[in-house]
């Protein structure tokens, strides 16, 4: 695999921060203008949140980030120090925030790990492992949490019924099926038969109208084989902490919103389960968003999914939610990126000299 430094740095461009910010603000102002229930008094409602609820929400954000740092450090067999793992996660989150969710920051993550002194084959393997585990959390966890929600997972929104009808349910289950198939195929390729995967891939791309991508398929097949070699022989002492960290990360990610909503309105135990479950649904919607970091898409769908739990606080909660979970990574990425470039590129040159 060849990493295109120029394209990577185009993605890691601090100037790109303004694109998702402007999109997000544009959608927020549009919602403010079109919703007759939103006014200046509504905005002042941001101060009605309980300190206890906000504190717990921030705590869950910190838990999530600590989980990410611990997981990447454990996956790399502690090649990364805690400080270097922090840099990797901040820049990875920044890349995800400035690219469309459907694209993600995979190539950037491989590039960052490689520049942190991890050889390319291992970097590819580590990033693929995180992707597979994240997908498996959704594939295995979604049916459990949806069962506990007792059929109340899809919101009853007049706007969504008019524009989407039953297509949201179809979209979710179709996406779930695709994620399941993809996770099984990639897990099998990485851990069981990488050479068979490459052979099948080359057969598919030998079809006449797909032949122009055959070279890329060949390279991808080699990457899978190389990544598989790096992970071969890892024992349960390696995998169990990583799996546990993945569950911890995603649980913290979702519970943050439960805490934020609870800071405005009291929720029953069943309400908490439904809020948690609906985030699983909304995650799918955000994953197929064409905007950077699902900017705009997230703000719009938040209101449709959680209005019934927040009533008059829906608008301010959606703003707080994005301010706590999205915009900090744009700011931190823009701060950490120049420091990381200086450390990784210029300090290494000085050492060589």
C-alpha positions, 0 to 999 in steps of 0.5 A, a space after each residue: 500500500 502506498 500512502 499519498 502524503 499529499 492527499 493525506 495532508 489535504 485531509 489533515 488541513 486545519 482550514 477544513 475546520 470551517 467547512 463542517 462548522 459553517 454547514 452545522 451553523 447553517 442548519 442550526 440557523 435554518 432550524 431556528 428560522 423554520 421552527 415557530 416554537 424556537 425563539 430567544 427564550 428557548 436559547 436561554 434554556 441552555 442554562 436550565 440544564 442541571 450541573 450534575 447531568 452536564 458533569 456526567 455527560 462530560 465524564 462519559 466523553 472523557 471515558 470514551 476518549 480514554 478508552 480510545 487511547 487505551 485501545 490503540 495503545 493495547 492494539 499496538 502492543 504498547 509501541 505507543 506511549 500514552 502521549 503518542 496514543 493521545 496524538 494519534 486519537 486526536 488526529 484520527 478524530 479530527 480526520 473523521 470530523 473533516 471528512 464525510 462519515 461514509 469516507 472516514 479517516 482510515 487512510 489518515 489513521 494508517 498514515 499517522 501510525 506509520 509516521 509514529 514508527 509502526 511499519 506499514 503492514 502492522 499499521 494496516 492491521 491495527 486500523 482494520 482490527 479497530 474497524 472490524 471490532 467497531 462494526 461487530 459492536 453494532 452487529 452484535 449489540 444492536 439486536 440486544 438493545 433493540 430487543 430491550 427497547 421493545 419495538 419503540 426504536 423508530 421515532 414517530 415524527 411527522 416530518 420523517 413520515 412525510 419525507 421518509 415514510 417507512 424508508 428509515 426502517 428499511 434503511 436501517 435493516 438494509 444497512 444492518 445486513 450490509 454491515 453484518 456481511 461486511 464484518 463476517 467477510 473482513 473478519 474471515 479474510 483477516 483471521 482465517 483465509 486471507 489468500 482465499 479472499 485475495 483470490 476471490 477479489 481478483 476473480 471479481 475484478 477480472 470481470 470486463 467492466 471491473 478490470 480497470 480496478 484489478 490492480 487496486 484489488 491486487 494491492 488490497 489483497 496483499 494488504 489483507 495478507 500482510 495484515 493477517 500475518 501481523 495478527 497471527 498467533 495473538 492470544 486471548 490476553 491480547 484480544 480480551 482487553 481490546 474487545 472490552 475497550 471497544 464495548 466501553 468506548 461505544 457504551 460511553 459514546 451513547 450514554 453521554 447523550 442519555 446523561 445530557 437529556 437527563 440534565 433537562 428532563 427526567 427519564 425512566 429506565 425504559 426511556 434510557 433504553 429507548 434513547 440508547 437504542 435510537 442512537 444506534 439507529 441514528 448512527 446509521 443515518 449519520 454514517 451515510 451522510 455526505 457532509 464532513 462529520 455528518 455536519 447538518 445531518 446530525 443536527 436535523 435528525 437529532 430533533 426527529 429522534 429525541 424531541 419526545 424526550 426533551 419537548 421545549 429543550 430539543 433545540 438547545 440540547 442538539 446544540 450542546 450535544 454537538 458542541 460537546 461531542 464534535 466541535 472540540 475535535 475540530 479545535 483540538 485537531 487544529 492545535 495538535 496537528 502542527 505540533 505533531 508535524 513538527 515532532 514527527 517530521 522535523 525532529 526526525 530530520 534533526 536526529 538523522 543529521 
